[in-house]
Amino acid sequence: MTQDRREFLERIATGAVLATFPTSVDVLGAFRSPTSSAIAEEFDLTWVNRVTGKYRAVFDVPEIDSGYGVWRASIWVKQYMDVLKAGPRDCSPVLVLRHHGIALAMTQAFWDKYGVAKENTVTHPVTQQGTDRNPALLSSSRNEVPAELDEVALDKYIGRGGIALACNLAFDDMIQLVSKKDGTSGDAARKTALAGLVPGVLLQASGVFAALYAQDAGCKYLRAS
């Protein structure tokens, strides 16, 4: 999916462009996305039941930005615990990986096989040099970052109970990478891309939907990248 088309569909999802069309035009039919079809029921919304902390925040991550958007969710929890003496259960962070940030939702194996770094400008969060590693999944065990940065990685964040959501519209970019390399399309390419998601990341109808639904659950919003 091209950037312009994806942004257009996201604007439709929020109703931002509907007023520009005559009411007789079936806009949603003409620009139908997977979110308005029968597969909409696949989206797991039970994560909202885990947003129970006294302190709630949604971190909007539309850019790769060296993985900093992902790091900020963990840093927020740590600072609230240090400064406000909050307990781990007092903080409910929600990450929304959308737009270019969808790449952060994919495993390193997917990055390696489908050349994610070749399609994006990716810099190492510490050295600021170009890298082909997913900056949200770096580890000191591979000498990629200092040990004190291990806990801000996406997999560690999810392992602690952090909520990580991904935009289904932006996910088309990952499906296209599969199609380009494997020569597959449709359900087959989507199935391969789904297998490349970092375990625990939940696809949502769109990043816009996820960010707003998190706010419905009481989360304060932060543009994190």
C-alpha positions as CSV (number, residue, x, y, z in Angstrom):
1,M,0.0,0.0,0.0
2,T,1.4,3.4,-0.9
3,Q,1.8,6.0,1.8
4,D,-0.7,8.4,0.2
5,R,-3.4,5.6,-0.1
6,R,-2.8,4.4,3.5
7,E,-3.0,8.0,4.9
8,F,-6.2,8.4,2.9
9,L,-7.8,5.3,4.3
10,E,-6.7,6.4,7.8
11,R,-8.5,9.7,7.2
12,I,-11.6,7.8,6.1
13,A,-11.4,5.8,9.3
14,T,-11.7,9.0,11.3
15,G,-14.3,10.6,9.1
16,A,-12.0,13.4,8.1
17,V,-12.7,13.2,4.4
18,L,-16.3,12.0,4.3
19,A,-17.6,15.5,4.2
20,T,-15.8,16.2,1.0
21,F,-17.8,13.7,-1.0
22,P,-21.5,13.9,-2.1
23,T,-23.7,11.9,0.2
24,S,-24.8,9.7,-2.8
25,V,-21.3,8.4,-3.2
26,D,-20.6,5.1,-1.5
27,V,-17.1,6.2,-0.3
28,L,-16.6,3.2,2.0
29,G,-17.5,0.9,-0.8
30,A,-15.2,2.6,-3.3
31,F,-12.3,2.6,-1.0
32,R,-13.1,-0.5,0.9
33,S,-10.3,-1.8,3.2
34,P,-10.0,-5.0,5.2
35,T,-11.3,-3.3,8.3
36,S,-14.8,-3.0,6.8
37,S,-15.0,-6.6,5.6
38,A,-15.8,-9.8,7.5
39,I,-12.3,-10.1,8.7
40,A,-12.8,-7.2,11.1
41,E,-13.8,-9.7,13.7
42,E,-10.3,-11.0,13.8
43,F,-9.1,-8.0,15.7
44,D,-8.5,-8.8,19.4
45,L,-9.9,-6.0,21.5
46,T,-9.5,-7.8,24.8
47,W,-6.3,-5.8,25.5
48,V,-8.5,-3.0,26.7
49,N,-9.4,-5.1,29.8
50,R,-5.7,-4.9,30.8
51,V,-5.7,-1.1,30.9
52,T,-6.4,-1.0,34.6
53,G,-3.6,1.1,36.2
54,K,-4.1,4.4,38.0
55,Y,-1.7,5.9,35.4
56,R,-2.6,5.2,31.7
57,A,-0.8,6.3,28.6
58,V,-0.8,5.5,24.9
59,F,2.4,6.0,23.0
60,D,1.8,6.7,19.3
61,V,4.7,5.5,17.2
62,P,4.3,6.4,13.5
63,E,8.0,6.4,12.7
64,I,10.9,4.0,13.2
65,D,13.0,6.8,14.8
66,S,15.7,4.4,16.0
67,G,13.1,2.6,18.1
68,Y,12.9,5.5,20.6
69,G,9.1,5.5,20.5
70,V,9.1,2.0,21.9
71,W,11.7,2.8,24.5
72,R,9.7,5.8,25.8
73,A,6.8,3.5,27.0
74,S,9.2,1.6,29.3
75,I,11.0,4.8,30.4
76,W,7.7,6.3,31.3
77,V,6.8,3.4,33.6
78,K,10.3,3.5,35.2
79,Q,10.1,7.2,35.9
80,Y,6.7,7.0,37.4
81,M,7.9,4.2,39.7
82,D,11.0,6.2,40.6
83,V,9.5,9.6,41.0
84,L,5.9,8.9,42.1
85,K,6.6,5.6,43.8
86,A,4.1,3.9,41.6
87,G,3.9,0.1,41.6
88,P,4.2,-1.9,38.4
89,R,0.4,-2.5,38.3
90,D,-0.2,1.2,38.7
91,C,1.0,1.9,35.2
92,S,-0.7,0.8,32.0
93,P,1.3,1.7,28.9
94,V,-0.1,1.1,25.4
95,L,2.1,1.2,22.3
96,V,0.6,1.9,18.9
97,L,2.9,0.9,16.0
98,R,1.6,2.5,12.8
99,H,2.6,4.2,9.5
100,H,6.4,3.7,9.1
101,G,6.5,2.5,12.7
102,I,4.9,-0.8,11.6
103,A,8.3,-2.1,10.8
104,L,9.1,-2.2,14.5
105,A,6.4,-4.8,15.0
106,M,8.3,-7.3,12.9
107,T,10.9,-9.9,14.1
108,Q,14.5,-9.6,13.2
109,A,14.1,-12.8,11.1
110,F,11.5,-11.0,9.0
111,W,13.7,-7.9,8.7
112,D,16.6,-10.1,7.5
113,K,14.6,-12.2,5.0
114,Y,12.5,-9.4,3.5
115,G,15.0,-6.5,3.6
116,V,13.0,-4.1,5.8
117,A,16.1,-1.9,6.4
118,K,16.5,-1.5,2.6
119,E,13.1,0.0,2.4
120,N,13.6,2.4,5.3
121,T,16.2,4.7,6.8
122,V,17.2,3.0,10.0
123,T,19.8,4.2,12.5
124,H,21.1,2.6,15.6
125,P,19.7,4.3,18.7
126,V,23.1,4.5,20.4
127,T,25.7,4.9,17.6
128,Q,23.4,6.8,15.2
129,Q,24.9,4.7,12.4
130,G,22.9,3.0,9.7
131,T,21.8,-0.5,10.7
132,D,19.9,-3.5,9.3
133,R,18.7,-4.5,12.8
134,N,15.2,-3.8,14.2
135,P,16.2,-1.0,16.7
136,A,13.2,-2.0,19.0
137,L,14.7,-5.5,19.5
138,L,18.3,-4.9,20.3
139,S,20.0,-6.8,23.1
140,S,23.3,-6.7,25.0
141,S,23.6,-10.5,24.6
142,R,24.4,-9.8,21.0
143,N,26.6,-6.7,21.8
144,E,24.0,-4.4,20.2
145,V,23.3,-2.1,23.2
146,P,24.6,-1.6,26.8
147,A,23.0,-4.0,29.3
148,E,21.0,-1.2,30.9
149,L,19.0,-0.8,27.7
150,D,17.9,-4.4,27.5
151,E,14.6,-3.8,29.4
152,V,13.3,-1.1,26.9
153,A,13.3,-3.6,24.0
154,L,9.8,-4.4,22.6
155,D,9.9,-8.1,23.5
156,K,10.9,-7.3,27.1
157,Y,8.2,-4.6,27.3
158,I,5.6,-7.2,26.1
159,G,7.0,-9.8,28.5
160,R,6.3,-7.5,31.4
161,G,2.7,-7.1,30.4
162,G,2.9,-4.0,28.2
163,I,0.3,-3.7,25.4
164,A,1.6,-3.4,21.9
165,L,-0.8,-2.7,19.0
166,A,-0.1,-2.5,15.3
167,C,-2.0,-0.8,12.4
168,N,-3.6,-3.3,10.0
169,L,-3.5,-0.7,7.2
170,A,0.2,-0.1,7.5
171,F,0.7,-3.8,7.8
172,D,0.0,-3.9,4.1
173,D,3.5,-2.6,3.6
174,M,4.9,-5.7,5.2
175,I,2.7,-7.9,3.1
176,Q,4.0,-6.2,0.0
177,L,7.6,-7.0,1.1
178,V,6.6,-10.7,1.2
179,S,4.9,-10.5,-2.1
180,K,7.9,-8.8,-3.7
181,K,10.4,-11.5,-2.5
182,D,8.3,-14.6,-2.4
183,G,6.0,-14.0,-5.4
184,T,2.9,-14.7,-3.4
185,S,-0.1,-12.5,-2.8
186,G,-3.4,-12.3,-1.0
187,D,-4.0,-14.6,1.9
188,A,-0.7,-16.5,1.4
189,A,1.4,-13.3,1.7
190,R,-0.6,-12.1,4.6
191,K,-0.2,-15.4,6.5
192,T,3.6,-15.2,6.0
193,A,3.7,-11.5,7.2
194,L,1.5,-12.4,10.3
195,A,4.0,-15.1,11.2
196,G,6.7,-12.3,11.2
197,L,5.0,-10.2,13.9
198,V,6.8,-10.0,17.2
199,P,4.9,-12.4,19.5
200,G,2.4,-10.5,21.6
201,V,1.8,-7.6,19.1
202,L,-1.9,-7.3,18.3
203,L,-3.1,-6.1,14.9
204,Q,-5.9,-3.5,15.1
205,A,-8.2,-2.1,12.5
206,S,-5.9,0.9,12.1
207,G,-3.4,2.9,14.2
208,V,-6.0,5.7,14.4
209,F,-8.5,3.3,15.8
210,A,-6.1,1.8,18.3
211,A,-4.9,5.2,19.6
212,L,-8.4,6.6,20.0
213,Y,-9.7,3.4,21.6
214,A,-6.9,3.5,24.1
215,Q,-7.9,7.1,25.0
216,D,-11.5,5.8,25.4
217,A,-10.0,3.5,28.1
218,G,-8.6,6.5,29.9
219,C,-5.1,6.7,28.4
220,K,-3.4,10.0,28.0
221,Y,-1.9,10.5,24.5
222,L,1.7,11.0,23.6
223,R,3.2,11.3,20.1
224,A,6.3,9.1,20.8
225,S,8.2,9.2,17.5
